[in-house]
Amino acid sequence: MLCKVKSAPFSQVMEAVIYGLKQYVADFEFKLNNQDEIKHREQHKEVIESMKSELNSLEKTRAGLFDYLERGIYTENEFLDRKAVYTERIEILKSNILKEQNNEPEEVDYREKIVKFSEVIDSLQNPEIPAKKKNDLLKAIISRIEYDCEDLGAQKGGNISIDIFLN
């Protein structure tokens, strides 16, 4: 297979990687301070808690049906009908709670990510750190990097473009 992508000096590629990582740090800082994202997670938790409360209430009401049967307030058929209604509502609510829990926004420790990415950026800029160590640090946070370089013609170099995919 023949690669037709123009090469670029290592220093330019490294600058592009560092720039990309700094963009991620800026994004993490924004998300850390973004009250809308925090509110969204809190609202989601409140919805789940409300559904659990409603579930608890339905289960108590269903349990109370047995008392009505024993006291003769409900006939056996009325009891079975009411119990079926509550059982169905309870099962639907349990299913909805499970769906909400599976869709719960992941809580991310942006402070930890900022520290980790900043350490990687600092190490990439430090010529004293061995290449193996830098490579290991990059592998800890990046799954892959896609590189492209637009050819600007002979003696003009190229425009580097990279996409960084995080672990």
C-alpha positions as CSV (number, residue, x, y, z in Angstrom):
1,M,0.0,0.0,0.0
2,L,1.4,3.4,-1.0
3,C,1.0,6.3,1.4
4,K,0.5,9.6,-0.3
5,V,0.5,11.7,2.9
6,K,3.2,14.3,3.1
7,S,5.7,13.9,5.9
8,A,6.4,16.6,8.4
9,P,9.2,17.3,10.8
10,F,8.9,15.6,14.2
11,S,8.9,18.9,16.1
12,Q,5.9,20.2,14.1
13,V,3.9,17.0,14.7
14,M,4.8,17.2,18.5
15,E,3.6,20.8,18.6
16,A,0.3,19.7,17.0
17,V,-0.1,17.0,19.6
18,I,0.7,19.3,22.5
19,Y,-1.7,21.9,21.1
20,G,-4.4,19.2,20.8
21,L,-3.8,18.1,24.4
22,K,-4.0,21.7,25.6
23,Q,-7.4,22.0,23.8
24,Y,-8.6,19.0,25.8
25,V,-7.4,20.6,29.1
26,A,-9.3,23.8,28.2
27,D,-12.4,21.7,27.5
28,F,-12.0,19.9,30.8
29,E,-11.7,23.2,32.6
30,F,-14.8,24.5,31.0
31,K,-16.7,21.4,31.9
32,L,-15.4,21.5,35.5
33,N,-16.9,25.0,35.9
34,N,-20.0,24.4,33.8
35,Q,-23.0,24.6,36.1
36,D,-25.4,23.4,33.4
37,E,-23.7,20.0,33.3
38,I,-23.7,19.8,37.1
39,K,-27.4,20.7,37.2
40,H,-28.2,18.1,34.5
41,R,-26.6,15.3,36.6
42,E,-28.4,16.5,39.7
43,Q,-31.7,16.7,37.9
44,H,-31.2,13.2,36.6
45,K,-30.5,11.9,40.1
46,E,-33.7,13.7,41.4
47,V,-35.8,12.1,38.6
48,I,-34.5,8.6,39.6
49,E,-35.1,9.3,43.3
50,S,-38.7,10.5,42.5
51,M,-39.4,7.4,40.6
52,K,-38.0,5.2,43.4
53,S,-40.3,7.1,45.9
54,E,-43.3,6.5,43.6
55,L,-42.3,2.8,43.4
56,N,-42.2,2.5,47.1
57,S,-45.6,4.1,47.4
58,L,-47.1,1.8,44.8
59,E,-45.7,-1.3,46.5
60,K,-47.2,-0.1,49.9
61,T,-50.5,0.4,48.2
62,R,-50.4,-3.0,46.6
63,A,-49.5,-4.5,50.0
64,G,-52.5,-2.8,51.5
65,L,-54.8,-4.6,49.1
66,F,-54.3,-7.7,51.1
67,D,-55.8,-6.0,54.2
68,Y,-58.9,-5.0,52.2
69,L,-59.4,-8.6,51.1
70,E,-59.0,-9.9,54.6
71,R,-61.5,-7.3,56.0
72,G,-64.0,-8.2,53.3
73,I,-63.9,-4.8,51.7
74,Y,-62.8,-6.4,48.4
75,T,-64.1,-9.6,46.8
76,E,-61.4,-12.0,45.6
77,N,-62.0,-10.8,42.0
78,E,-61.8,-7.2,42.9
79,F,-58.6,-7.9,44.8
80,L,-57.0,-9.8,41.9
81,D,-58.0,-7.0,39.4
82,R,-56.6,-4.2,41.7
83,K,-53.4,-6.3,42.4
84,A,-52.9,-6.9,38.7
85,V,-53.2,-3.1,38.0
86,Y,-50.7,-2.2,40.7
87,T,-48.3,-5.1,39.7
88,E,-48.3,-3.8,36.1
89,R,-47.6,-0.2,37.1
90,I,-44.8,-1.4,39.4
91,E,-43.2,-3.4,36.7
92,I,-43.3,-0.6,34.2
93,L,-41.9,1.8,36.8
94,K,-39.1,-0.6,37.7
95,S,-38.3,-0.9,34.0
96,N,-38.2,2.9,33.6
97,I,-36.0,3.3,36.7
98,L,-33.5,0.8,35.2
99,K,-33.5,2.7,31.8
100,E,-32.9,6.0,33.6
101,Q,-30.1,4.5,35.7
102,N,-28.5,3.1,32.5
103,N,-28.7,6.6,30.9
104,E,-27.3,8.3,33.9
105,P,-24.6,10.8,32.8
106,E,-21.2,9.6,33.7
107,E,-19.6,11.6,36.4
108,V,-16.1,12.5,35.3
109,D,-13.3,13.8,37.6
110,Y,-12.2,16.7,35.4
111,R,-9.7,17.8,38.0
112,E,-7.9,14.5,37.7
113,K,-8.0,14.7,33.9
114,I,-6.6,18.2,33.9
115,V,-3.7,17.2,36.2
116,K,-2.9,14.0,34.1
117,F,-3.0,15.8,30.8
118,S,-0.9,18.7,32.1
119,E,1.7,16.2,33.3
120,V,1.8,14.7,29.9
121,I,2.1,18.1,28.2
122,D,4.9,19.1,30.6
123,S,6.8,15.8,29.9
124,L,6.4,16.2,26.1
125,Q,8.0,19.7,26.4
126,N,10.9,18.5,28.6
127,P,13.9,17.2,26.5
128,E,15.3,15.5,29.6
129,I,12.5,12.9,29.7
130,P,13.2,9.8,27.7
131,A,11.1,9.0,24.6
132,K,9.9,5.7,26.1
133,K,8.5,7.5,29.1
134,K,6.8,10.1,26.9
135,N,5.3,7.3,24.8
136,D,4.0,5.5,27.8
137,L,2.4,8.7,29.2
138,L,0.7,9.3,25.8
139,K,-0.5,5.7,25.6
140,A,-2.1,6.2,29.0
141,I,-4.5,8.9,27.8
142,I,-4.7,8.4,24.0
143,S,-6.0,5.4,22.0
144,R,-4.8,6.7,18.6
145,I,-3.9,9.8,16.7
146,E,-4.8,10.3,13.0
147,Y,-2.3,12.4,11.1
148,D,-2.7,14.2,7.8
149,C,-0.6,16.8,6.1
150,E,-1.8,19.0,3.3
151,D,0.9,19.4,0.7
152,L,1.5,23.1,-0.1
153,G,4.0,22.3,-2.9
154,A,7.7,21.9,-3.2
155,Q,9.8,23.9,-0.7
156,K,6.6,25.2,1.0
157,G,6.0,22.3,3.4
158,G,2.4,21.4,4.5
159,N,-0.4,22.0,6.9
160,I,-0.5,19.4,9.6
161,S,-3.8,18.1,10.8
162,I,-4.3,15.6,13.6
163,D,-7.2,14.0,15.4
164,I,-6.6,12.8,18.9
165,F,-8.8,9.9,20.2
166,L,-8.8,9.5,24.0
167,N,-8.9,6.2,25.9
